[in-house]
Amino acid sequence: MRDNAKQADRRGRGNLWGRHIKSIPEGGYYLTLSCIMGSFFPGTESMIPRVYDLLGVRWGTNPDARSGWTCCTGIAYHGDVMPIEGTLLTVARLWSIAQASGLPVITPVCVTSFGVHLECRDLYEKEPGLKEKIDRLLMDACGRTFEIPKHIIHVSDVFYRYRDVLRNRHFRYTLTEKSTGRPLRVVDHVGCHYSKIFPVQHAIGGAEDCRVLADPVRAWGGEEVDYPERRGCCGMGFRQCMITPNRGATIARTLKKIRSMAPGRPDLIVTNCPGCTTFLDKGQWTIHEVAGESPFIPVLNYVELAGLLLGWDPYETVGIQFHTVPVEPLLEKIGIPFDRSRPRLEGRPYGVGQAPAGPLTAG
Amino acid sequence: MSGDRLPADFDLQSQAFPGDAKPGRSAREDAGLQKPSGANAAWLGRPACPEEYRRLRLCLDSLSDQEILEGYRMLRDEKVPRAEGWYYPNVRILHGTAFEREKDRREQHLWNETHGENEVVRWYREAREKPCAWWIENHLIARHALTSCMSCGVCSSLCPAAEFYDYNPRAIMEIVQEKDEQTLVELLRSDTIWYCYQCASCKAKCPRQNSPFGMLSSLRQLSQLKGYHVHSIRGRQQVAARHLWGGNLWNRACSLYFRNPNPEAHRDFGPRHEKLYKSPEIAFRQVGASPDMPGSLSARKVHPETLQEVRRLWHAGGALFLWQMIDEAAARGAVEDGLTIDEYHDKAKTEG
């Protein structure tokens, strides 16, 4: 009886998992970059092409500066200053450029962009005549044509696909403590617009059991740590974080997330979305100042984590100096060497005691 | 790189895909990025007191459209040579100024006059005059955001905004379904619709595949088109949003410009962030970005032809019409409050 129940459970899990399997092509990636990632963690954008080259996958972006990629308008759309037609046209132009480059797989690095590209495709599928209308407007405005892409995958999906290749062939380090061999305890935050807008079709594992970061963490030697607020929003909220008087709403969410994960004693928070990376990292300083709590859990997105495990320079290539919570203690645990003479390391740990230059509400 | 279908002369390094070598770059050259340019006109300032604001406004009002547009373009495209190309030192001076906002208003007004009205703008202009219930039944996003709601409340139970604000997406979906015009107008005039985080937690869990966050997005557009947003504190903030994200798009083809998170605007980000932003150009160059330079990666200066192309798209997609509605509502609000448009902008940005 018990065996039957176990078998049924396995079948059930298999069926559920089957709903969330998505096709991740092996190459042909057209890379579209991110306003938020580029503004806060520019090293990440520089590393993705290097990782793609290392993997030997076919990828590219348009080399002509006069028809290059632009913002997808995602922040402006969710910030309510861009009508949907403006976003549809901007995204159609990006698809047009990708298709002209012979790179059919759209791979946004930004989670907001990922959601925006998928929302556009979803609208074309639901709304008769929309494709013809946008075709007409796009042709009139800039003389381009486009097709609805078959594949829109996030860059984290590519890393998911190649997680074992990275570990087995390229990594110099693993997510383990050098002195003890202990797997490092890692909490993940996959980003709402990766897993919640189209949870069944486009999030590996769905919204509740999303594996896009957890499986690479395991493959790279770490221990996945669950926490109650794991699927909760980080609080970024577009107009909540970027219009100063609303920022309390953002930090209240961030505080709830951090408090929820802290009892699990994580060594690292690994993230997917550049907005979440920003507020889970920089929000910890605000929490320190406002709530008097000092969790100081290092935050890395999956590209930065891969870059460090590849043995790339933490400062010159990965750009850990862009983080508010110092990453250096994590490097020490893993055994990754870094330049201890760097002036930016002054004031460790974390500049505690250094007051910000003015009130938190300014700006 | 193995992009075998890309042009043979595609040079990763000159296209600012860094990571490997950074040829010809020296610390001395990067240090030069921080030197101020010769741009020192009075109207480039960032006023700190009402008197300065009034003087600035008088100065901007005295300039013709041509002087404003030409002055901006010349400053934006002024460049200094570098070993790897060019650096545009004035972009950082121009961004987010009252001068840039004035230039955008005038340039977009001229753009609308020159390029005329297309089918999208005509649709929005007509929708503006129709009842709110008509919008809910006809706007592309609203129509697909609601199929049949059984008011189960799952959306509210896991909504991060409902946890922080006096906000209930379930109640909003009920109002939307009832389509009572007066109640809808009250909703569009309230702070309530601006509380949503746009995280989509509601969409993921709705058993009927509704999208409350999509409906909120649609209602916010309607509120701005009808000018109802100025009746609430959080709605009025849209004039700041229009110039922050809209200004970045219109002038730099990005929603977020790398200098936006400067420490003055983000003291909550702490001393390490402040330290990094003392010389962001050097920090960004160090990891291979292209701060206010041509390139393909972070913070690059977009080619004017690319900018012109996406501007045409945003005109065709109705963005300029929406921004015009926000501007007109802000201008009325400024007159009512006895403020200049610049003071009104700053008040809206910091109020709440």
Chai-1 contact restraints between the chains, C-beta under 6 A:
chainA,res_idxA,chainB,res_idxB,connection_type,confidence,min_distance_angstrom,max_distance_angstrom,comment,restraint_id
A,C35,B,C254,contact,1.0,0.0,6.0,A-B,restraint_1
A,C35,B,S255,contact,1.0,0.0,6.0,A-B,restraint_2
A,C35,B,L256,contact,1.0,0.0,6.0,A-B,restraint_3
A,I36,B,L256,contact,1.0,0.0,6.0,A-B,restraint_4
A,G38,B,S298,contact,1.0,0.0,6.0,A-B,restraint_5
A,G38,B,A299,contact,1.0,0.0,6.0,A-B,restraint_6
A,S39,B,L256,contact,1.0,0.0,6.0,A-B,restraint_7
A,S39,B,F258,contact,1.0,0.0,6.0,A-B,restraint_8
A,P42,B,F284,contact,1.0,0.0,6.0,A-B,restraint_9
A,P42,B,V287,contact,1.0,0.0,6.0,A-B,restraint_10
A,P42,B,A289,contact,1.0,0.0,6.0,A-B,restraint_11
A,P42,B,S298,contact,1.0,0.0,6.0,A-B,restraint_12
A,G43,B,V287,contact,1.0,0.0,6.0,A-B,restraint_13
A,E45,B,L297,contact,1.0,0.0,6.0,A-B,restraint_14
A,E45,B,S298,contact,1.0,0.0,6.0,A-B,restraint_15
A,S46,B,P18,contact,1.0,0.0,6.0,A-B,restraint_16
A,S46,B,G19,contact,1.0,0.0,6.0,A-B,restraint_17
A,S46,B,V287,contact,1.0,0.0,6.0,A-B,restraint_18
A,S46,B,G288,contact,1.0,0.0,6.0,A-B,restraint_19
A,P49,B,F17,contact,1.0,0.0,6.0,A-B,restraint_20
A,R50,B,G19,contact,1.0,0.0,6.0,A-B,restraint_21
A,D53,B,M1,contact,1.0,0.0,6.0,A-B,restraint_22
A,G56,B,S2,contact,1.0,0.0,6.0,A-B,restraint_23
A,R58,B,S2,contact,1.0,0.0,6.0,A-B,restraint_24
A,R58,B,G3,contact,1.0,0.0,6.0,A-B,restraint_25
A,W59,B,G3,contact,1.0,0.0,6.0,A-B,restraint_26
A,G60,B,G3,contact,1.0,0.0,6.0,A-B,restraint_27
A,G60,B,L6,contact,1.0,0.0,6.0,A-B,restraint_28
A,P63,B,F10,contact,1.0,0.0,6.0,A-B,restraint_29
A,P63,B,Q15,contact,1.0,0.0,6.0,A-B,restraint_30
A,A65,B,P294,contact,1.0,0.0,6.0,A-B,restraint_31
A,A65,B,H303,contact,1.0,0.0,6.0,A-B,restraint_32
A,R66,B,H303,contact,1.0,0.0,6.0,A-B,restraint_33
A,R66,B,E305,contact,1.0,0.0,6.0,A-B,restraint_34
A,R66,B,T306,contact,1.0,0.0,6.0,A-B,restraint_35
A,G68,B,T306,contact,1.0,0.0,6.0,A-B,restraint_36
A,T70,B,A253,contact,1.0,0.0,6.0,A-B,restraint_37
A,T70,B,V310,contact,1.0,0.0,6.0,A-B,restraint_38
A,C71,B,A253,contact,1.0,0.0,6.0,A-B,restraint_39
A,C71,B,C254,contact,1.0,0.0,6.0,A-B,restraint_40
A,C71,B,S255,contact,1.0,0.0,6.0,A-B,restraint_41
A,I75,B,W245,contact,1.0,0.0,6.0,A-B,restraint_42
A,I75,B,S255,contact,1.0,0.0,6.0,A-B,restraint_43
A,I75,B,L256,contact,1.0,0.0,6.0,A-B,restraint_44
A,A76,B,W245,contact,1.0,0.0,6.0,A-B,restraint_45
A,A76,B,L249,contact,1.0,0.0,6.0,A-B,restraint_46
A,A76,B,S255,contact,1.0,0.0,6.0,A-B,restraint_47
A,H78,B,Q198,contact,1.0,0.0,6.0,A-B,restraint_48
A,G79,B,A241,contact,1.0,0.0,6.0,A-B,restraint_49
A,G79,B,W245,contact,1.0,0.0,6.0,A-B,restraint_50
A,D80,B,R220,contact,1.0,0.0,6.0,A-B,restraint_51
A,V81,B,A241,contact,1.0,0.0,6.0,A-B,restraint_52
A,V81,B,R242,contact,1.0,0.0,6.0,A-B,restraint_53
A,V81,B,W245,contact,1.0,0.0,6.0,A-B,restraint_54
A,V81,B,G246,contact,1.0,0.0,6.0,A-B,restraint_55
A,M82,B,A319,contact,1.0,0.0,6.0,A-B,restraint_56
A,P83,B,G317,contact,1.0,0.0,6.0,A-B,restraint_57
A,P83,B,G318,contact,1.0,0.0,6.0,A-B,restraint_58
A,P83,B,L322,contact,1.0,0.0,6.0,A-B,restraint_59
A,I84,B,L140,contact,1.0,0.0,6.0,A-B,restraint_60
A,I84,B,I141,contact,1.0,0.0,6.0,A-B,restraint_61
A,E85,B,V120,contact,1.0,0.0,6.0,A-B,restraint_62
A,E85,B,G317,contact,1.0,0.0,6.0,A-B,restraint_63
A,E85,B,G318,contact,1.0,0.0,6.0,A-B,restraint_64
A,G86,B,W314,contact,1.0,0.0,6.0,A-B,restraint_65
A,G86,B,G317,contact,1.0,0.0,6.0,A-B,restraint_66
A,G86,B,A319,contact,1.0,0.0,6.0,A-B,restraint_67
A,L89,B,L313,contact,1.0,0.0,6.0,A-B,restraint_68
A,L89,B,G317,contact,1.0,0.0,6.0,A-B,restraint_69
A,T90,B,L313,contact,1.0,0.0,6.0,A-B,restraint_70
A,G102,B,R5,contact,1.0,0.0,6.0,A-B,restraint_71
A,K126,B,H144,contact,1.0,0.0,6.0,A-B,restraint_72
A,L137,B,A316,contact,1.0,0.0,6.0,A-B,restraint_73
A,A141,B,R312,contact,1.0,0.0,6.0,A-B,restraint_74
A,A141,B,L313,contact,1.0,0.0,6.0,A-B,restraint_75
A,A141,B,A316,contact,1.0,0.0,6.0,A-B,restraint_76
A,C142,B,E309,contact,1.0,0.0,6.0,A-B,restraint_77
A,C142,B,R312,contact,1.0,0.0,6.0,A-B,restraint_78
A,C192,B,C199,contact,1.0,0.0,6.0,A-B,restraint_79
A,C192,B,A200,contact,1.0,0.0,6.0,A-B,restraint_80
A,K196,B,A200,contact,1.0,0.0,6.0,A-B,restraint_81
A,K196,B,S201,contact,1.0,0.0,6.0,A-B,restraint_82
A,K196,B,A204,contact,1.0,0.0,6.0,A-B,restraint_83
A,I197,B,A200,contact,1.0,0.0,6.0,A-B,restraint_84
A,P199,B,A204,contact,1.0,0.0,6.0,A-B,restraint_85
A,A207,B,A204,contact,1.0,0.0,6.0,A-B,restraint_86
A,C233,B,P160,contact,1.0,0.0,6.0,A-B,restraint_87
A,C233,B,Y197,contact,1.0,0.0,6.0,A-B,restraint_88
A,C233,B,C199,contact,1.0,0.0,6.0,A-B,restraint_89
A,G237,B,Y197,contact,1.0,0.0,6.0,A-B,restraint_90
A,F238,B,Q198,contact,1.0,0.0,6.0,A-B,restraint_91
A,Q240,B,Y197,contact,1.0,0.0,6.0,A-B,restraint_92
A,I243,B,Q237,contact,1.0,0.0,6.0,A-B,restraint_93
A,P245,B,G352,contact,1.0,0.0,6.0,A-B,restraint_94
A,A249,B,F164,contact,1.0,0.0,6.0,A-B,restraint_95
A,A252,B,F164,contact,1.0,0.0,6.0,A-B,restraint_96
A,R253,B,P160,contact,1.0,0.0,6.0,A-B,restraint_97
A,K282,B,F269,contact,1.0,0.0,6.0,A-B,restraint_98
A,W285,B,G270,contact,1.0,0.0,6.0,A-B,restraint_99
A,T286,B,D268,contact,1.0,0.0,6.0,A-B,restraint_100
A,G319,B,V287,contact,1.0,0.0,6.0,A-B,restraint_101
A,T324,B,G270,contact,1.0,0.0,6.0,A-B,restraint_102
A,T324,B,R272,contact,1.0,0.0,6.0,A-B,restraint_103
A,T324,B,H273,contact,1.0,0.0,6.0,A-B,restraint_104
A,G351,B,P271,contact,1.0,0.0,6.0,A-B,restraint_105
A,G351,B,R272,contact,1.0,0.0,6.0,A-B,restraint_106
A,Q354,B,P271,contact,1.0,0.0,6.0,A-B,restraint_107
A,P356,B,R267,contact,1.0,0.0,6.0,A-B,restraint_108
A,G358,B,R267,contact,1.0,0.0,6.0,A-B,restraint_109
A,L360,B,R267,contact,1.0,0.0,6.0,A-B,restraint_110
A,L360,B,D268,contact,1.0,0.0,6.0,A-B,restraint_111
A,A362,B,R267,contact,1.0,0.0,6.0,A-B,restraint_112
A,G363,B,A265,contact,1.0,0.0,6.0,A-B,restraint_113
